[in-house]
Amino acid sequence: MSTIPASALASEDWQLAAEDGTKPVSLVVRLRHRAHVLPWFRFMYAEGDNIQIRIAFASHLVTVTGKGLAALLAAIATQRVTGIVQPTENEAKFGVRGPGAGRYTGSSITDITIAPFK
């Protein structure tokens, strides 16, 4: 089990597995127009800071930019993340989440890119 409480890792832009000790099988990366499912057994490493993190799998490199991403990096280190979501352009530009939502001030993702390793 992780020593990091789920409340410290929470964001509307990523989902975590239950804290019952089971790890998810894959990471679902939802972009604006497509989705990628990357199996955790192909995970190689993750690195970054509060502004940008890189998640390397055997076949792809996922780059996430935003703010407060150290919490996401900590959750990835324990392989508890089940999915990350790229916000719409307006959500990223104006810092809001969901229909009719007000300004969102928590940890957030502004962009996600996925590039295959060549």
Rosetta blueprint (number, residue, H / E / L):
1 M L
2 S L
3 T L
4 I L
5 P L
6 A H
7 S H
8 A H
9 L H
10 A L
11 S E
12 E L
13 D L
14 W E
15 Q E
16 L E
17 A L
18 A L
19 E L
20 D L
21 G L
22 T L
23 K L
24 P L
25 V L
26 S E
27 L E
28 V E
29 V E
30 R E
31 L L
32 R L
33 H L
34 R L
35 A E
36 H E
37 V E
38 L E
39 P E
40 W H
41 F H
42 R H
43 F E
44 M E
45 Y E
46 A E
47 E E
48 G E
49 D L
50 N L
51 I L
52 Q E
53 I E
54 R E
55 I E
56 A E
57 F E
58 A L
59 S L
60 H E
61 L E
62 V E
63 T E
64 V E
65 T E
66 G E
67 K E
68 G L
69 L L
70 A H
71 A H
72 L H
73 L H
74 A H
75 A H
76 I H
77 A H
78 T L
79 Q L
80 R L
81 V E
82 T E
83 G E
84 I E
85 V E
86 Q L
87 P L
88 T L
89 E H
90 N H
91 E H
92 A H
93 K H
94 F H
95 G L
96 V E
97 R L
98 G L
99 P L
100 G L
101 A L
102 G L
103 R E
104 Y L
105 T L
106 G L
107 S L
108 S E
109 I E
110 T E
111 D E
112 I E
113 T E
114 I E
115 A E
116 P E
117 F L
118 K L
